[in-house]
Amino acid sequence: MLPQPQTAVPPIPATQQTRPKLAYVGRFAPSPTGPLHAGSLVAALASWLDARAHGGRWLVRIEDVDTPRCVPGADRLILQQLADCGLLPDEPPVWQSQRSALYQQALDDLAARGLAYPCACTRKDIEEALQHMGRPRERNAELVYPGTCRKGLQGREARAWRFLSHFQEKKQAPALTGYAQAAIESGANPAPPHLTCWTDRRLGPQRQDVEADVGDFVLKRADGLFAYQLAVVVDDGAQGISHIVRGEDLCDNTARQILLQRALGLPTPHYLHTPLVLGANGEKLSKQNGAQALDTSDPLTALRAAGKVLGLHTKADSVGDWLTGATAQWKLMDASHFLRQRE
């Protein structure tokens, strides 16, 4: 029987690691906007293998915080697809839609310390402000918030809440037990304070100026829903996540999440962003460019295809044997291997 959504949220402070965990805790966090497809299985498999290779635990979190985009029943289907492929979590899954109290607690904490503020701007307001500043938005580029409401609403009604992106915390949260290598790389030549830096286990050193590239990003939307960035950081902290393995398309979110982790006093996990499965148009495979629902009637075939994207060529005649062999292979793969795979 598949697990049911939680109906109550335990009173866990969002700014604390809630209980002792094993050194490694990983997770797969799909959004139930439809069934898994070939690309999402790659991310799920990579996160599962990394947890098993490190002798850690693997969790599943249904990221249904953006309720208008969620498809009824997709969460149940995703869990069944994972089970068909032998990817079973070590704890019952949690649903973000049942955890709003934690997100509100985190937002209240940030607001009380002046790190979050109400915003009255619409997208049109932001675009007009950027035009006035001589910074017109480039096509497909991020709509960088210019900080219009940082000093107050000027009599306008608040629509959303934003994070003060120029926040810099000199004192870093402690690393999670068991892994001495820092997830944020400073090295012999520390980066300028406006840059957020980290080292991806596959992509290598990364950096972003969040204030310049994104601006003060949204924590709570105009429709009253909590934004992905806040929800994922709060949940990763509450669940004691030490390692995040996910698709490369999410790499650009990492700097924002690191800033929030620092602001909330949470440890920063280790990051690994996996190769993407591309559609016929050369873009990330998705429902918008023809991604088909993952067929798990033959899970071994699905796993072999996902493994091939990750550089795994395991030979086995059963799902269990394939996963065992793939885990052994994964143990031999380190960051340099991922980098070579990408070249």
TAPE-V612161 format. One record per residue. N is the residue number from 1. RES is the residue in three letters. SS is DSSP state (@ for helix, = for strand, . for the rest). Layout:
n=N res=RES ss=SS
n=N res=RES ss=SS
This chain:
n=1 res=MET ss=.
n=2 res=LEU ss=.
n=3 res=PRO ss=.
n=4 res=GLN ss=.
n=5 res=PRO ss=.
n=6 res=GLN ss=.
n=7 res=THR ss=.
n=8 res=ALA ss=.
n=9 res=VAL ss=.
n=10 res=PRO ss=.
n=11 res=PRO ss=.
n=12 res=ILE ss=.
n=13 res=PRO ss=.
n=14 res=ALA ss=.
n=15 res=THR ss=.
n=16 res=GLN ss=.
n=17 res=GLN ss=.
n=18 res=THR ss=.
n=19 res=ARG ss=.
n=20 res=PRO ss=.
n=21 res=LYS ss=.
n=22 res=LEU ss=.
n=23 res=ALA ss=.
n=24 res=TYR ss=.
n=25 res=VAL ss==
n=26 res=GLY ss==
n=27 res=ARG ss==
n=28 res=PHE ss==
n=29 res=ALA ss=.
n=30 res=PRO ss=.
n=31 res=SER ss=.
n=32 res=PRO ss=.
n=33 res=THR ss=.
n=34 res=GLY ss=.
n=35 res=PRO ss=.
n=36 res=LEU ss=.
n=37 res=HIS ss=.
n=38 res=ALA ss=@
n=39 res=GLY ss=@
n=40 res=SER ss=@
n=41 res=LEU ss=@
n=42 res=VAL ss=@
n=43 res=ALA ss=@
n=44 res=ALA ss=@
n=45 res=LEU ss=@
n=46 res=ALA ss=@
n=47 res=SER ss=@
n=48 res=TRP ss=@
n=49 res=LEU ss=@
n=50 res=ASP ss=@
n=51 res=ALA ss=@
n=52 res=ARG ss=@
n=53 res=ALA ss=@
n=54 res=HIS ss=.
n=55 res=GLY ss=.
n=56 res=GLY ss=.
n=57 res=ARG ss==
n=58 res=TRP ss==
n=59 res=LEU ss==
n=60 res=VAL ss==
n=61 res=ARG ss==
n=62 res=ILE ss==
n=63 res=GLU ss=.
n=64 res=ASP ss=.
n=65 res=VAL ss=.
n=66 res=ASP ss=.
n=67 res=THR ss=@
n=68 res=PRO ss=@
n=69 res=ARG ss=@
n=70 res=CYS ss=.
n=71 res=VAL ss=.
n=72 res=PRO ss=.
n=73 res=GLY ss=.
n=74 res=ALA ss=@
n=75 res=ASP ss=@
n=76 res=ARG ss=@
n=77 res=LEU ss=@
n=78 res=ILE ss=@
n=79 res=LEU ss=@
n=80 res=GLN ss=@
n=81 res=GLN ss=@
n=82 res=LEU ss=@
n=83 res=ALA ss=@
n=84 res=ASP ss=@
n=85 res=CYS ss=.
n=86 res=GLY ss=.
n=87 res=LEU ss=.
n=88 res=LEU ss=.
n=89 res=PRO ss=.
n=90 res=ASP ss=.
n=91 res=GLU ss=.
n=92 res=PRO ss=.
n=93 res=PRO ss=.
n=94 res=VAL ss==
n=95 res=TRP ss==
n=96 res=GLN ss=@
n=97 res=SER ss=@
n=98 res=GLN ss=@
n=99 res=ARG ss=.
n=100 res=SER ss=@
n=101 res=ALA ss=@
n=102 res=LEU ss=@
n=103 res=TYR ss=@
n=104 res=GLN ss=@
n=105 res=GLN ss=@
n=106 res=ALA ss=@
n=107 res=LEU ss=@
n=108 res=ASP ss=@
n=109 res=ASP ss=@
n=110 res=LEU ss=@
n=111 res=ALA ss=@
n=112 res=ALA ss=@
n=113 res=ARG ss=.
n=114 res=GLY ss=.
n=115 res=LEU ss=.
n=116 res=ALA ss==
n=117 res=TYR ss==
n=118 res=PRO ss==
n=119 res=CYS ss==
n=120 res=ALA ss=.
n=121 res=CYS ss=.
n=122 res=THR ss=.
n=123 res=ARG ss=@
n=124 res=LYS ss=@
n=125 res=ASP ss=@
n=126 res=ILE ss=@
n=127 res=GLU ss=@
n=128 res=GLU ss=@
n=129 res=ALA ss=@
n=130 res=LEU ss=@
n=131 res=GLN ss=@
n=132 res=HIS ss=@
n=133 res=MET ss=.
n=134 res=GLY ss=.
n=135 res=ARG ss=.
n=136 res=PRO ss=.
n=137 res=ARG ss=.
n=138 res=GLU ss=.
n=139 res=ARG ss=.
n=140 res=ASN ss=.
n=141 res=ALA ss=.
n=142 res=GLU ss=.
n=143 res=LEU ss=.
n=144 res=VAL ss=.
n=145 res=TYR ss==
n=146 res=PRO ss=.
n=147 res=GLY ss=.
n=148 res=THR ss=.
n=149 res=CYS ss=.
n=150 res=ARG ss=.
n=151 res=LYS ss=.
n=152 res=GLY ss=.
n=153 res=LEU ss=.
n=154 res=GLN ss=.
n=155 res=GLY ss=.
n=156 res=ARG ss=.
n=157 res=GLU ss=.
n=158 res=ALA ss=.
n=159 res=ARG ss=.
n=160 res=ALA ss==
n=161 res=TRP ss==
n=162 res=ARG ss==
n=163 res=PHE ss==
n=164 res=LEU ss=.
n=165 res=SER ss=.
n=166 res=HIS ss=.
n=167 res=PHE ss=.
n=168 res=GLN ss=.
n=169 res=GLU ss=.
n=170 res=LYS ss=.
n=171 res=LYS ss=.
n=172 res=GLN ss=.
n=173 res=ALA ss=.
n=174 res=PRO ss=.
n=175 res=ALA ss=.
n=176 res=LEU ss=.
n=177 res=THR ss=.
n=178 res=GLY ss=.
n=179 res=TYR ss=.
n=180 res=ALA ss=.
n=181 res=GLN ss=.
n=182 res=ALA ss=.
n=183 res=ALA ss=.
n=184 res=ILE ss=.
n=185 res=GLU ss=.
n=186 res=SER ss=.
n=187 res=GLY ss=.
n=188 res=ALA ss=.
n=189 res=ASN ss=.
n=190 res=PRO ss=.
n=191 res=ALA ss=.
n=192 res=PRO ss=.
n=193 res=PRO ss=.
n=194 res=HIS ss=.
n=195 res=LEU ss=.
n=196 res=THR ss==
n=197 res=CYS ss==
n=198 res=TRP ss==
n=199 res=THR ss==
n=200 res=ASP ss==
n=201 res=ARG ss=.
n=202 res=ARG ss=.
n=203 res=LEU ss=.
n=204 res=GLY ss==
n=205 res=PRO ss==
n=206 res=GLN ss==
n=207 res=ARG ss==
n=208 res=GLN ss==
n=209 res=ASP ss=.
n=210 res=VAL ss=@
n=211 res=GLU ss=@
n=212 res=ALA ss=@
n=213 res=ASP ss=@
n=214 res=VAL ss=.
n=215 res=GLY ss==
n=216 res=ASP ss=.
n=217 res=PHE ss=.
n=218 res=VAL ss==
n=219 res=LEU ss==
n=220 res=LYS ss==
n=221 res=ARG ss=.
n=222 res=ALA ss=.
n=223 res=ASP ss=.
n=224 res=GLY ss=.
n=225 res=LEU ss=.
n=226 res=PHE ss==
n=227 res=ALA ss=.
n=228 res=TYR ss=@
n=229 res=GLN ss=@
n=230 res=LEU ss=@
n=231 res=ALA ss=@
n=232 res=VAL ss=@
n=233 res=VAL ss=@
n=234 res=VAL ss=@
n=235 res=ASP ss=@
n=236 res=ASP ss=@
n=237 res=GLY ss=@
n=238 res=ALA ss=@
n=239 res=GLN ss=.
n=240 res=GLY ss=.
n=241 res=ILE ss=.
n=242 res=SER ss=.
n=243 res=HIS ss==
n=244 res=ILE ss==
n=245 res=VAL ss==
n=246 res=ARG ss==
n=247 res=GLY ss==
n=248 res=GLU ss=@
n=249 res=ASP ss=@
n=250 res=LEU ss=@
n=251 res=CYS ss=@
n=252 res=ASP ss=@
n=253 res=ASN ss=@
n=254 res=THR ss=@
n=255 res=ALA ss=@
n=256 res=ARG ss=@
n=257 res=GLN ss=@
n=258 res=ILE ss=@
n=259 res=LEU ss=@
n=260 res=LEU ss=@
n=261 res=GLN ss=@
n=262 res=ARG ss=@
n=263 res=ALA ss=@
n=264 res=LEU ss=.
n=265 res=GLY ss=.
n=266 res=LEU ss=.
n=267 res=PRO ss=.
n=268 res=THR ss=.
n=269 res=PRO ss=.
n=270 res=HIS ss==
n=271 res=TYR ss==
n=272 res=LEU ss==
n=273 res=HIS ss==
n=274 res=THR ss==
n=275 res=PRO ss=.
n=276 res=LEU ss=.
n=277 res=VAL ss=.
n=278 res=LEU ss==
n=279 res=GLY ss=.
n=280 res=ALA ss=.
n=281 res=ASN ss=.
n=282 res=GLY ss=.
n=283 res=GLU ss=.
n=284 res=LYS ss==
n=285 res=LEU ss=.
n=286 res=SER ss=.
n=287 res=LYS ss=@
n=288 res=GLN ss=@
n=289 res=ASN ss=@
n=290 res=GLY ss=.
n=291 res=ALA ss=.
n=292 res=GLN ss=.
n=293 res=ALA ss=.
n=294 res=LEU ss=.
n=295 res=ASP ss=.
n=296 res=THR ss=.
n=297 res=SER ss=.
n=298 res=ASP ss=.
n=299 res=PRO ss=@
n=300 res=LEU ss=@
n=301 res=THR ss=@
n=302 res=ALA ss=@
n=303 res=LEU ss=@
n=304 res=ARG ss=@
n=305 res=ALA ss=@
n=306 res=ALA ss=@
n=307 res=GLY ss=@
n=308 res=LYS ss=@
n=309 res=VAL ss=@
n=310 res=LEU ss=.
n=311 res=GLY ss=.
n=312 res=LEU ss=.
n=313 res=HIS ss=.
n=314 res=THR ss=.
n=315 res=LYS ss=.
n=316 res=ALA ss=.
n=317 res=ASP ss=.
n=318 res=SER ss=.
n=319 res=VAL ss=@
n=320 res=GLY ss=@
n=321 res=ASP ss=@
n=322 res=TRP ss=@
n=323 res=LEU ss=@
n=324 res=THR ss=@
n=325 res=GLY ss=@
n=326 res=ALA ss=@
n=327 res=THR ss=@
n=328 res=ALA ss=@
n=329 res=GLN ss=@
n=330 res=TRP ss=@
n=331 res=LYS ss=@
n=332 res=LEU ss=.
n=333 res=MET ss=.
n=334 res=ASP ss=.
n=335 res=ALA ss=@
n=336 res=SER ss=@
n=337 res=HIS ss=@
n=338 res=PHE ss=@
n=339 res=LEU ss=@
n=340 res=ARG ss=@
n=341 res=GLN ss=@
n=342 res=ARG ss=@
n=343 res=GLU ss=.
